[in-house]
Amino acid sequence: MKDIQQNRRSSIYSKPPKEKIGPSVFALCVFAVTLLAPAGWIMHHIPEYRQ
């Protein structure tokens, strides 16, 4: 029983990762633009589509 509890505790970290947050923020922004740009294009051109 102690072995199982010790293994679980070994996966808990007390310090944040040493990586910088920059690349993940950039990837998130690119992902958001990839999703929102086509929707914005369509919303902008709705009056043209109605005619």
C-alpha positions as CSV (number, residue, x, y, z in Angstrom):
1,M,0.0,0.0,0.0
2,K,2.8,2.4,0.8
3,D,4.4,1.8,-2.6
4,I,1.3,3.0,-4.4
5,Q,1.0,6.1,-2.3
6,Q,4.7,7.0,-2.8
7,N,4.3,6.6,-6.6
8,R,1.4,8.9,-6.6
9,R,3.2,11.5,-4.6
10,S,6.2,11.4,-6.9
11,S,4.1,12.8,-9.8
12,I,3.2,16.0,-7.9
13,Y,5.5,18.9,-8.4
14,S,5.9,21.8,-6.1
15,K,7.6,24.2,-8.5
16,P,6.3,25.6,-11.9
17,P,8.0,24.4,-15.0
18,K,11.2,26.2,-16.0
19,E,10.0,26.7,-19.6
20,K,9.0,30.1,-20.8
21,I,5.4,30.7,-21.6
22,G,6.1,32.5,-24.9
23,P,5.8,29.7,-27.4
24,S,2.6,28.4,-26.0
25,V,1.0,31.8,-26.0
26,F,2.1,32.3,-29.7
27,A,0.6,28.9,-30.6
28,L,-2.7,29.8,-28.8
29,C,-2.9,33.1,-30.7
30,V,-2.3,31.4,-34.0
31,F,-4.9,28.8,-33.3
32,A,-7.5,31.6,-32.3
33,V,-6.8,33.6,-35.5
34,T,-7.1,30.4,-37.6
35,L,-10.5,29.8,-36.1
36,L,-11.8,33.4,-36.0
37,A,-10.5,34.8,-39.2
38,P,-12.8,32.8,-41.5
39,A,-15.8,33.5,-39.3
40,G,-15.0,37.2,-39.3
41,W,-14.7,37.2,-43.1
42,I,-18.1,35.6,-43.5
43,M,-19.7,37.9,-40.9
44,H,-18.3,40.9,-42.7
45,H,-19.7,39.8,-46.1
46,I,-23.2,38.7,-44.9
47,P,-24.8,41.8,-46.6
48,E,-23.3,40.8,-49.9
49,Y,-24.5,37.2,-49.6
50,R,-28.1,38.4,-48.9
51,Q,-28.3,40.2,-52.3
